């Protein structure tokens, strides 16, 4: 019992304050910074306290003023998955987190700061893509740069300037640092004893003036400055470790820890700022797999796709041909129905992007069929021949990669002829003929079909919503008004359960009035009456 007063006293003490999570969204104003009422970035930065989080919803944030914060432990980040939000600064504005332990993660940042200043600054950068289009630098960090790409057209990719005093330990891992001057530039301005130890693993250094510049500048004789970069499985070639005419002392050191390469890193478009890797680049599969490694690269692809991780922020992702058309073969003649097409996805695809195009050789509009099966593996679709005219077709099947949406080369089957059954062809066996429906039995029905919105832009798809009264295979035909007639521009079939259903009206529609026609057929062969809904694409 002697401890009871102490326990009571502890129970009465206030609980430690929990860090706040401030939510921001594009176009928001000075709101509560909650999930229900997100605010804008300046409001969140003004309200943030020690250890708080500022979470950005996906989208573009146009900022005409800088976003500085001295708050310790502040984390500014985007969502854990999906396309990271973009903070686009105008003028010389920039983002600067300079409180101890602050962290910037899963965002993109662009701007044009003045010389000597970075567009994105924080002690730690994680899955950050920052690009300066001015004289300033891409990034600045003092603790870690992981799975990030920092670039500048006029300054350094990553820069640390005027270091003085206590020691610095900077960890660079799976990063791409590219500058109009240097990929990495570190400069001391030492009055006191100063040390800076930088380790790099799986890092690309690339600059027009030099890949790495280490400048241990001393302001007075006798000042101790230790500046060293230890690089393993990284890419650099031209380095500069001169003392810049300072008051003497040992030059900086670059320690080759093995696995480094010096040839061109193999960017897709260096001048255009596209720092992803090309097929056959020397940096592909040339990195170290030694833990720790992040699960994903700067975009969200798996960190290791080939035999080893790549050097740099981006894992190389090829876009192989969309599929292997299993049937029909090129030049085949297909009579009767149904038409079955099998394909193999070499990797996962962007949802809703797998499409089969049937292009008639007589110049009539192509029929486009939206296919399911966005995952890697073999898939099959059966098309009703009654909805596809007889004739000679070229078949093409393609998809978009899941993260960046690049179009894959199409797999093709050329010169496939769809023909009616030859005269005298026997009917299918009775077992394959749907049994007649019982007297009075109701077939499936399409109820409440509507397209929302009724008018939308071609770049943004709408949705068709309806209720299916019974399980059935549904045929969806999209048509465009062309003068006095309707031209089919889309076709798809899929099996659906009974209940409320939402289908996407796909992109790629021309500006014109359109309509969607939907019918359903159940396993007993009973068909619904067609349901039609009109909409306009602008």
DOMIMI-438478 format. One record per residue (C-alpha): residue in three letters; x, y, z. Coordinates in Angstrom, 1 decimal, decimal comma. Example, Ala and Ser with C-alpha at 12.3 -4.5 7.8 and 13.67 -1.06 7.14 Angstrom:
# DOMIMI-438478
Ala / 12,3 / -4,5 / 7,8
Ser / 13,7 / -1,1 / 7,1
# end
This chain:
# DOMIMI-438478
Unk / 0,0 / 0,0 / 0,0
Unk / 3,0 / 2,3 / 0,5
Unk / 3,2 / 2,9 / -3,3
Unk / -0,5 / 3,9 / -3,7
Unk / 0,1 / 7,6 / -3,4
Unk / 2,8 / 7,6 / -6,1
Unk / 0,5 / 5,6 / -8,4
Unk / -2,4 / 8,0 / -7,9
Unk / 0,0 / 10,9 / -8,6
Unk / 1,1 / 9,3 / -11,9
Unk / -2,5 / 8,7 / -12,9
Unk / -3,3 / 12,3 / -12,4
Unk / -0,4 / 13,5 / -14,6
Unk / -1,5 / 14,7 / -18,1
Unk / -0,9 / 12,3 / -21,0
Unk / 1,8 / 13,3 / -23,5
Unk / 0,4 / 15,2 / -26,5
Unk / 0,0 / 13,2 / -29,6
Unk / 1,4 / 14,5 / -32,9
Unk / -1,3 / 16,1 / -35,1
Unk / -1,9 / 15,0 / -38,7
Unk / -2,8 / 17,9 / -41,0
Unk / -4,5 / 17,0 / -44,3
Unk / -4,1 / 19,2 / -47,3
Unk / -5,7 / 19,0 / -50,8
Unk / -5,4 / 20,9 / -54,1
Unk / -7,7 / 23,9 / -54,3
Unk / -8,4 / 23,9 / -50,5
Unk / -8,4 / 27,1 / -48,5
Unk / -7,7 / 28,0 / -44,8
Unk / -9,8 / 25,2 / -43,4
Unk / -9,5 / 22,9 / -40,4
Unk / -6,8 / 20,7 / -42,0
Unk / -8,9 / 17,6 / -41,2
Unk / -9,8 / 14,6 / -43,4
Unk / -13,3 / 16,1 / -43,9
Unk / -12,1 / 19,7 / -44,3
Unk / -8,5 / 19,7 / -45,8
Unk / -6,6 / 23,0 / -45,9
Unk / -4,0 / 24,5 / -48,2
Unk / -0,3 / 24,1 / -47,8
Unk / 0,4 / 27,5 / -46,3
Unk / -2,2 / 27,0 / -43,6
Unk / -0,8 / 23,6 / -42,7
Unk / 2,7 / 24,9 / -42,5
Unk / 1,6 / 27,7 / -40,2
Unk / -0,3 / 25,3 / -37,9
Unk / 2,3 / 22,5 / -37,8
Unk / 4,0 / 21,8 / -34,5
Unk / 6,8 / 19,5 / -33,3
Unk / 6,5 / 16,0 / -34,6
Unk / 3,4 / 16,7 / -36,7
Unk / 2,6 / 15,3 / -40,1
Unk / 1,3 / 17,2 / -43,2
Unk / -0,3 / 14,7 / -45,5
Unk / -0,9 / 15,8 / -49,1
Unk / -3,7 / 14,3 / -51,2
Unk / -2,8 / 13,5 / -54,8
Unk / -2,9 / 16,3 / -57,3
Unk / -1,1 / 19,5 / -58,3
Unk / -0,3 / 22,3 / -55,8
Unk / 0,5 / 25,6 / -57,5
Unk / 2,5 / 27,7 / -55,0
Unk / 3,6 / 31,3 / -55,6
Unk / 5,3 / 31,6 / -52,2
Unk / 8,0 / 29,6 / -50,4
Unk / 7,1 / 27,0 / -47,8
Unk / 9,7 / 27,3 / -45,0
Unk / 9,4 / 25,5 / -41,6
Unk / 11,9 / 25,3 / -38,7
Unk / 9,6 / 22,9 / -36,8
Unk / 11,6 / 19,9 / -35,4
Unk / 10,4 / 16,4 / -36,5
Unk / 7,9 / 17,7 / -39,0
Unk / 7,1 / 15,2 / -41,8
Unk / 5,6 / 16,3 / -45,1
Unk / 4,5 / 13,4 / -47,3
Unk / 2,2 / 12,2 / -50,0
Unk / 0,1 / 9,1 / -50,1
Unk / 1,8 / 5,7 / -49,6
Unk / 0,7 / 4,6 / -53,1
Unk / -0,4 / 6,0 / -56,4
Unk / 1,0 / 9,0 / -58,3
Unk / 2,8 / 11,3 / -55,8
Unk / 1,4 / 14,9 / -55,5
Unk / 3,3 / 17,7 / -57,3
Unk / 4,2 / 21,0 / -55,6
Unk / 4,8 / 23,4 / -58,5
Unk / 6,5 / 26,6 / -57,3
Unk / 6,4 / 29,8 / -59,4
Unk / 9,1 / 32,4 / -59,4
Unk / 12,0 / 31,6 / -57,0
Unk / 9,7 / 30,0 / -54,3
Unk / 10,9 / 26,8 / -52,7
Unk / 10,2 / 24,2 / -50,0
Unk / 12,5 / 24,2 / -47,0
Unk / 12,2 / 22,0 / -43,9
Unk / 15,2 / 22,9 / -41,7
Unk / 14,1 / 21,7 / -38,3
Unk / 16,0 / 18,8 / -36,7
Unk / 14,6 / 15,4 / -37,7
Unk / 12,3 / 16,9 / -40,4
Unk / 11,5 / 14,6 / -43,3
Unk / 10,1 / 15,1 / -46,9
Unk / 8,6 / 11,9 / -48,5
Unk / 6,7 / 10,7 / -51,5
Unk / 6,2 / 14,1 / -53,3
Unk / 7,4 / 15,8 / -56,5
Unk / 8,7 / 19,4 / -56,4
Unk / 9,5 / 21,7 / -59,2
Unk / 10,6 / 25,4 / -59,2
Unk / 13,4 / 27,8 / -60,2
Unk / 15,2 / 29,1 / -57,1
Unk / 18,0 / 31,5 / -57,2
Unk / 21,7 / 30,3 / -57,3
Unk / 22,9 / 28,6 / -54,2
Unk / 19,4 / 27,6 / -53,0
Unk / 17,6 / 24,2 / -53,5
Unk / 14,0 / 23,8 / -54,6
Unk / 13,5 / 21,1 / -52,0
Unk / 15,4 / 20,9 / -48,6
Unk / 15,0 / 18,7 / -45,6
Unk / 17,4 / 16,7 / -43,4
Unk / 15,9 / 13,5 / -44,9
Unk / 14,4 / 12,9 / -48,3
Unk / 12,6 / 9,7 / -49,1
Unk / 10,9 / 8,9 / -52,5
Unk / 11,2 / 12,6 / -53,5
Unk / 11,5 / 13,8 / -57,1
Unk / 12,7 / 17,4 / -57,2
Unk / 13,7 / 19,4 / -60,3
Unk / 15,0 / 23,0 / -60,5
Unk / 14,7 / 24,7 / -63,8
Unk / 16,7 / 27,8 / -62,7
Unk / 20,1 / 28,6 / -61,4
Unk / 19,4 / 26,9 / -58,0
Unk / 20,0 / 23,4 / -56,9
Unk / 17,6 / 20,4 / -57,0
Unk / 17,9 / 19,3 / -53,3
Unk / 19,7 / 19,7 / -50,1
Unk / 19,8 / 17,2 / -47,2
Unk / 22,0 / 16,5 / -44,2
Unk / 20,9 / 13,0 / -43,0
Unk / 19,6 / 10,8 / -45,8
Unk / 18,5 / 10,8 / -49,5
Unk / 16,8 / 7,5 / -50,3
Unk / 15,0 / 6,4 / -53,5
Unk / 15,0 / 10,0 / -54,7
Unk / 15,9 / 12,0 / -57,9
Unk / 17,3 / 15,5 / -57,5
Unk / 18,1 / 17,4 / -60,7
Unk / 18,8 / 21,0 / -61,8
Unk / 19,4 / 22,6 / -65,2
Unk / 21,6 / 25,4 / -63,8
Unk / 22,8 / 24,3 / -60,3
Unk / 23,8 / 21,0 / -58,6
Unk / 21,6 / 18,0 / -58,2
Unk / 22,3 / 17,8 / -54,5
Unk / 24,2 / 20,5 / -52,7
Unk / 25,6 / 21,1 / -49,2
Unk / 27,1 / 24,5 / -48,8
Unk / 29,0 / 26,4 / -46,1
Unk / 29,4 / 23,4 / -43,7
Unk / 31,1 / 24,4 / -40,5
Unk / 31,4 / 22,8 / -37,1
Unk / 30,0 / 19,5 / -35,9
Unk / 30,3 / 16,4 / -38,0
Unk / 27,9 / 15,4 / -40,8
Unk / 26,9 / 11,9 / -41,8
Unk / 24,9 / 11,7 / -45,0
Unk / 23,5 / 8,4 / -46,3
Unk / 22,8 / 8,4 / -50,1
Unk / 21,0 / 5,2 / -51,3
Unk / 19,3 / 4,4 / -54,6
Unk / 19,3 / 8,0 / -55,7
Unk / 19,9 / 9,9 / -58,9
Unk / 21,7 / 13,2 / -58,6
Unk / 22,0 / 15,3 / -61,8
Unk / 23,0 / 18,9 / -62,2
Unk / 23,8 / 21,5 / -64,8
Unk / 27,0 / 22,0 / -62,7
Unk / 27,6 / 19,0 / -60,5
Unk / 25,6 / 15,9 / -59,5
Unk / 26,8 / 16,3 / -55,9
Unk / 28,5 / 19,5 / -54,6
Unk / 29,7 / 19,7 / -51,0
Unk / 31,5 / 22,8 / -49,8
Unk / 32,8 / 23,6 / -46,3
Unk / 33,5 / 27,1 / -45,0
Unk / 35,3 / 26,0 / -41,9
Unk / 36,1 / 28,3 / -39,0
Unk / 35,9 / 25,4 / -36,6
Unk / 37,0 / 21,8 / -36,9
Unk / 34,6 / 20,2 / -39,5
Unk / 34,0 / 16,7 / -40,7
Unk / 31,6 / 15,4 / -43,3
Unk / 31,3 / 11,7 / -44,1
Unk / 29,1 / 10,8 / -47,1
Unk / 28,3 / 7,2 / -48,0
Unk / 26,7 / 6,3 / -51,4
Unk / 25,2 / 3,0 / -52,5
Unk / 23,4 / 2,5 / -55,8
Unk / 23,7 / 6,2 / -56,6
Unk / 24,0 / 7,9 / -60,0
Unk / 26,2 / 11,1 / -60,0
Unk / 26,0 / 13,1 / -63,2
Unk / 26,9 / 16,8 / -63,9
Unk / 28,0 / 18,9 / -66,9
Unk / 30,9 / 20,4 / -64,9
Unk / 31,7 / 17,2 / -63,0
Unk / 29,9 / 14,4 / -61,4
Unk / 31,1 / 15,0 / -57,9
Unk / 32,7 / 18,2 / -56,4
Unk / 34,1 / 18,1 / -52,8
Unk / 35,5 / 21,4 / -51,6
Unk / 37,0 / 21,4 / -48,1
Unk / 37,5 / 25,2 / -47,9
Unk / 39,3 / 26,5 / -44,8
Unk / 39,0 / 30,1 / -43,7
Unk / 42,3 / 30,0 / -41,7
Unk / 45,5 / 27,9 / -41,5
Unk / 45,3 / 25,0 / -39,1
Unk / 41,5 / 24,4 / -39,3
Unk / 40,8 / 20,7 / -39,4
Unk / 38,5 / 19,6 / -42,2
Unk / 37,8 / 16,0 / -43,0
Unk / 35,6 / 15,6 / -46,1
Unk / 35,1 / 12,1 / -47,7
Unk / 32,7 / 10,3 / -50,0
Unk / 32,7 / 6,5 / -49,9
Unk / 30,9 / 5,1 / -53,0
Unk / 29,8 / 1,5 / -53,8
Unk / 27,9 / 0,3 / -56,8
Unk / 27,4 / 3,8 / -58,0
Unk / 28,0 / 5,7 / -61,2
Unk / 30,5 / 8,6 / -61,4
Unk / 33,4 / 9,6 / -63,7
Unk / 34,6 / 13,1 / -63,4
Unk / 35,4 / 14,3 / -59,9
Unk / 36,8 / 17,4 / -58,3
Unk / 38,4 / 17,4 / -54,9
Unk / 40,5 / 20,6 / -55,1
Unk / 40,8 / 22,9 / -52,1
Unk / 39,8 / 25,9 / -54,1
Unk / 42,9 / 28,0 / -53,0
Unk / 42,1 / 27,8 / -49,3
Unk / 44,6 / 27,9 / -46,5
Unk / 46,0 / 24,5 / -47,0
Unk / 45,3 / 21,1 / -45,6
Unk / 44,5 / 17,7 / -47,0
Unk / 42,1 / 17,5 / -50,0
Unk / 38,8 / 15,7 / -49,8
Unk / 38,7 / 12,0 / -50,5
Unk / 36,6 / 9,8 / -52,7
Unk / 36,8 / 6,1 / -51,6
Unk / 36,0 / 3,5 / -54,2
Unk / 34,3 / 0,7 / -52,2
Unk / 33,7 / -1,5 / -55,3
Unk / 31,1 / -2,1 / -57,9
Unk / 31,3 / 1,5 / -59,4
Unk / 30,9 / 2,3 / -63,1
Unk / 32,0 / 5,3 / -65,1
Unk / 30,3 / 5,0 / -68,4
Unk / 27,1 / 6,9 / -69,5
Unk / 24,3 / 6,1 / -67,1
Unk / 21,8 / 5,6 / -69,9
Unk / 19,0 / 8,2 / -69,2
Unk / 16,0 / 8,3 / -71,5
Unk / 16,2 / 12,1 / -72,0
Unk / 18,8 / 14,0 / -70,0
Unk / 18,0 / 17,4 / -71,5
Unk / 14,3 / 16,9 / -71,1
Unk / 14,7 / 15,8 / -67,5
Unk / 13,6 / 12,2 / -68,0
Unk / 16,1 / 10,3 / -65,8
Unk / 14,6 / 6,9 / -66,1
Unk / 16,9 / 4,2 / -67,6
Unk / 16,9 / 2,8 / -71,1
Unk / 17,2 / -0,8 / -72,3
Unk / 20,7 / -2,0 / -72,1
Unk / 22,0 / 0,9 / -69,8
Unk / 25,1 / 0,0 / -67,8
Unk / 23,3 / 0,9 / -64,6
Unk / 20,6 / -1,7 / -65,1
Unk / 21,0 / -4,6 / -62,7
Unk / 24,3 / -3,2 / -61,6
Unk / 23,4 / -2,2 / -58,0
Unk / 24,0 / -3,8 / -54,7
Unk / 21,2 / -6,0 / -53,2
Unk / 22,7 / -5,6 / -49,7
Unk / 20,0 / -4,7 / -47,2
Unk / 18,5 / -2,3 / -46,3
Unk / 16,7 / -1,5 / -49,5
Unk / 13,2 / 0,1 / -49,9
Unk / 10,4 / -2,0 / -51,3
Unk / 9,8 / 0,4 / -54,2
Unk / 11,7 / 2,8 / -56,4
Unk / 10,9 / 6,6 / -56,7
Unk / 7,7 / 5,9 / -58,7
Unk / 6,4 / 2,8 / -56,9
Unk / 7,8 / 0,0 / -59,0
Unk / 9,4 / -2,9 / -57,1
Unk / 13,0 / -2,0 / -56,2
Unk / 14,4 / -5,1 / -57,8
Unk / 12,9 / -6,2 / -61,1
Unk / 15,8 / -7,9 / -62,8
Unk / 18,7 / -10,0 / -61,4
Unk / 19,8 / -7,2 / -59,1
Unk / 18,6 / -3,7 / -58,2
Unk / 19,5 / -0,9 / -60,7
Unk / 21,8 / 2,0 / -59,9
Unk / 19,8 / 5,2 / -59,3
Unk / 16,3 / 6,2 / -58,2
Unk / 14,4 / 4,4 / -60,9
Unk / 14,2 / 0,7 / -61,6
Unk / 14,3 / 0,0 / -65,3
Unk / 10,9 / -1,2 / -66,5
Unk / 10,6 / -2,4 / -70,1
Unk / 7,1 / -2,6 / -71,7
Unk / 7,0 / -5,9 / -73,5
Unk / 4,4 / -6,6 / -76,1
Unk / 1,0 / -6,8 / -74,6
Unk / 0,2 / -10,4 / -75,3
Unk / 0,6 / -13,5 / -77,2
Unk / -2,6 / -14,1 / -79,2
Unk / -3,3 / -17,7 / -78,7
Unk / -6,3 / -17,8 / -81,1
Unk / -7,0 / -17,0 / -83,8
Unk / -3,7 / -17,3 / -85,7
Unk / -2,7 / -14,8 / -88,4
Unk / -4,4 / -15,7 / -91,7
Unk / -7,0 / -18,0 / -90,1
Unk / -10,6 / -18,3 / -91,2
Unk / -13,1 / -18,4 / -88,4
Unk / -16,6 / -19,6 / -89,3
Unk / -19,7 / -19,4 / -87,1
Unk / -19,5 / -18,4 / -83,5
Unk / -18,4 / -17,8 / -80,9
Unk / -15,1 / -16,0 / -81,5
Unk / -12,6 / -16,8 / -78,7
Unk / -9,4 / -14,8 / -78,2
Unk / -6,8 / -15,9 / -75,7
Unk / -3,9 / -13,7 / -74,6
Unk / -1,1 / -13,7 / -72,0
Unk / -0,2 / -10,6 / -70,0
Unk / 3,6 / -10,5 / -69,4
Unk / 3,1 / -8,2 / -66,4
Unk / 0,2 / -6,4 / -64,6
Unk / -1,6 / -3,7 / -66,6
Unk / -3,3 / -0,5 / -65,7
Unk / -6,9 / -1,3 / -64,7
Unk / -9,2 / -1,0 / -67,7
Unk / -6,5 / -0,6 / -70,2
Unk / -6,5 / -4,0 / -71,9
Unk / -8,2 / -3,7 / -75,3
Unk / -8,7 / -5,8 / -78,4
Unk / -9,2 / -3,9 / -81,7
Unk / -10,8 / -5,6 / -84,6
Unk / -9,9 / -3,5 / -87,6
Unk / -11,8 / -4,4 / -90,8
Unk / -9,8 / -4,3 / -94,1
Unk / -12,7 / -2,6 / -96,0
Unk / -12,2 / 0,7 / -94,2
Unk / -15,2 / 0,6 / -91,9
Unk / -14,7 / 1,8 / -88,3
Unk / -12,8 / -0,6 / -86,0
Unk / -14,5 / -2,5 / -83,2
Unk / -12,9 / -2,0 / -79,8
Unk / -13,4 / -4,5 / -77,0
Unk / -12,4 / -3,6 / -73,4
Unk / -11,1 / -6,7 / -71,7
Unk / -10,7 / -7,7 / -68,1
Unk / -7,7 / -9,6 / -66,8
Unk / -5,3 / -6,8 / -65,9
Unk / -3,0 / -9,2 / -63,9
Unk / -0,1 / -11,1 / -65,4
Unk / -1,1 / -14,5 / -66,8
Unk / -3,3 / -16,1 / -69,4
Unk / -6,8 / -14,8 / -70,1
Unk / -9,7 / -15,6 / -72,5
Unk / -12,7 / -13,7 / -73,9
Unk / -15,6 / -15,0 / -76,0
Unk / -17,2 / -12,6 / -78,4
Unk / -20,7 / -13,0 / -79,9
Unk / -20,3 / -13,2 / -83,7
Unk / -23,8 / -11,8 / -84,2
Unk / -22,4 / -8,4 / -83,2
Unk / -19,3 / -8,5 / -85,5
Unk / -19,9 / -8,4 / -89,3
Unk / -18,3 / -11,0 / -91,5
Unk / -15,1 / -9,8 / -93,3
Unk / -11,3 / -9,7 / -93,2
Unk / -9,8 / -8,2 / -90,0
Unk / -6,5 / -7,3 / -88,4
Unk / -6,6 / -8,0 / -84,7
Unk / -4,5 / -6,1 / -82,2
Unk / -4,3 / -6,4 / -78,5
Unk / -2,6 / -3,9 / -76,2
Unk / -2,4 / -2,5 / -72,7
Unk / -0,9 / 0,3 / -70,6
Unk / 1,7 / -0,3 / -67,9
Unk / 0,2 / 0,1 / -64,4
Unk / 2,1 / 3,1 / -63,0
Unk / 3,3 / 5,4 / -65,7
Unk / 0,6 / 4,4 / -68,2
Unk / 3,0 / 3,9 / -71,2
Unk / 1,4 / 2,1 / -74,1
Unk / 2,8 / -1,3 / -74,8
Unk / 3,4 / -2,5 / -78,3
Unk / 0,4 / -4,3 / -79,6
Unk / 0,3 / -8,1 / -80,3
Unk / -1,3 / -8,6 / -83,7
Unk / -2,9 / -11,3 / -85,8
Unk / -3,2 / -10,0 / -89,3
Unk / -5,7 / -11,1 / -92,0
Unk / -8,1 / -13,0 / -89,9
Unk / -11,3 / -13,8 / -91,8
Unk / -14,6 / -14,0 / -90,0
Unk / -16,9 / -16,0 / -92,2
Unk / -20,4 / -17,5 / -92,0
Unk / -20,7 / -21,2 / -91,6
Unk / -20,3 / -23,1 / -94,9
Unk / -23,6 / -24,4 / -96,5
Unk / -24,7 / -27,7 / -95,0
Unk / -22,8 / -27,2 / -91,7
Unk / -24,6 / -29,2 / -89,1
Unk / -26,1 / -27,3 / -86,2
Unk / -24,4 / -27,5 / -82,8
Unk / -25,3 / -30,6 / -80,7
Unk / -28,5 / -30,3 / -78,7
Unk / -26,6 / -30,3 / -75,5
Unk / -25,0 / -27,0 / -76,4
Unk / -28,4 / -25,4 / -77,3
Unk / -29,9 / -23,5 / -74,3
Unk / -32,9 / -25,2 / -72,9
Unk / -36,1 / -23,4 / -73,5
Unk / -37,2 / -21,2 / -70,6
Unk / -40,1 / -22,6 / -68,5
Unk / -43,5 / -21,1 / -69,2
Unk / -43,9 / -17,8 / -67,4
Unk / -40,2 / -17,6 / -66,3
Unk / -38,8 / -14,1 / -66,5
Unk / -35,5 / -13,5 / -68,1
Unk / -32,9 / -10,9 / -67,0
Unk / -33,6 / -7,2 / -67,3
Unk / -31,6 / -4,0 / -67,4
Unk / -33,3 / -1,5 / -65,1
Unk / -32,5 / 2,2 / -64,5
Unk / -29,7 / 2,6 / -67,1
Unk / -28,1 / 6,0 / -67,1
Unk / -24,7 / 7,6 / -67,9
Unk / -23,2 / 10,0 / -65,5
Unk / -22,3 / 12,7 / -66,2
Unk / -24,5 / 13,2 / -69,2
Unk / -21,8 / 15,3 / -70,8
Unk / -18,0 / 14,9 / -70,1
Unk / -14,7 / 15,6 / -71,7
Unk / -13,0 / 13,1 / -73,9
Unk / -10,1 / 12,8 / -71,6
Unk / -12,3 / 11,9 / -68,6
Unk / -14,5 / 8,9 / -68,8
Unk / -18,0 / 8,7 / -67,5
Unk / -19,8 / 5,8 / -65,9
Unk / -22,9 / 3,8 / -66,9
Unk / -25,0 / 2,6 / -64,0
Unk / -27,8 / 0,1 / -64,0
Unk / -29,4 / -2,7 / -62,1
Unk / -29,3 / -6,3 / -63,4
Unk / -32,3 / -8,3 / -62,1
Unk / -30,6 / -11,8 / -62,5
Unk / -27,2 / -13,2 / -63,2
Unk / -26,4 / -12,9 / -66,9
Unk / -23,8 / -12,2 / -69,5
Unk / -24,0 / -8,6 / -70,4
Unk / -23,2 / -7,0 / -73,8
Unk / -22,3 / -3,3 / -73,8
Unk / -22,1 / -1,5 / -77,2
Unk / -21,0 / 2,2 / -77,4
Unk / -22,0 / 4,1 / -80,5
Unk / -21,3 / 7,6 / -81,9
Unk / -23,6 / 9,7 / -83,9
Unk / -22,2 / 10,3 / -87,4
Unk / -24,6 / 12,3 / -89,5
Unk / -27,9 / 10,3 / -89,6
Unk / -26,4 / 7,0 / -88,5
Unk / -24,9 / 5,5 / -85,4
Unk / -21,3 / 4,1 / -85,7
Unk / -20,1 / 1,5 / -83,2
Unk / -17,0 / 2,6 / -81,3
Unk / -16,9 / 0,2 / -78,4
Unk / -17,9 / -3,4 / -77,6
Unk / -17,5 / -5,5 / -74,5
Unk / -19,1 / -8,6 / -72,9
Unk / -18,8 / -9,8 / -69,3
Unk / -20,6 / -12,0 / -66,8
Unk / -22,2 / -10,1 / -64,0
Unk / -24,1 / -11,0 / -60,9
Unk / -27,6 / -9,6 / -60,1
Unk / -27,6 / -6,2 / -58,5
Unk / -26,4 / -2,6 / -59,0
Unk / -23,5 / -2,4 / -61,5
Unk / -21,2 / 0,5 / -62,5
Unk / -19,2 / 0,3 / -65,8
Unk / -16,7 / 2,9 / -67,0
Unk / -17,4 / 4,6 / -70,4
Unk / -13,8 / 4,4 / -71,7
Unk / -11,6 / 7,2 / -72,9
Unk / -10,8 / 7,8 / -76,5
Unk / -14,3 / 8,9 / -77,6
Unk / -14,6 / 11,6 / -80,1
Unk / -16,5 / 14,9 / -79,6
Unk / -20,1 / 14,0 / -80,6
Unk / -23,4 / 12,7 / -79,2
Unk / -23,0 / 9,1 / -78,1
Unk / -25,2 / 6,3 / -76,7
Unk / -24,7 / 3,1 / -74,9
Unk / -26,8 / 0,0 / -75,6
Unk / -26,8 / -2,9 / -73,1
Unk / -28,5 / -6,3 / -73,3
Unk / -28,2 / -9,4 / -71,1
Unk / -28,6 / -13,1 / -71,7
Unk / -28,8 / -15,7 / -69,0
Unk / -27,6 / -19,3 / -69,0
Unk / -31,0 / -20,5 / -70,3
Unk / -30,7 / -18,3 / -73,3
Unk / -33,2 / -15,7 / -72,3
Unk / -32,4 / -12,2 / -73,5
Unk / -33,4 / -8,9 / -72,0
Unk / -34,8 / -6,0 / -73,9
Unk / -32,1 / -3,6 / -74,9
Unk / -31,6 / -0,6 / -72,6
Unk / -30,2 / 2,6 / -74,1
Unk / -28,8 / 5,8 / -72,6
Unk / -27,5 / 8,9 / -74,4
Unk / -24,6 / 11,1 / -73,4
Unk / -22,3 / 13,7 / -75,1
Unk / -18,5 / 13,9 / -75,3
Unk / -17,1 / 17,5 / -75,5
# end
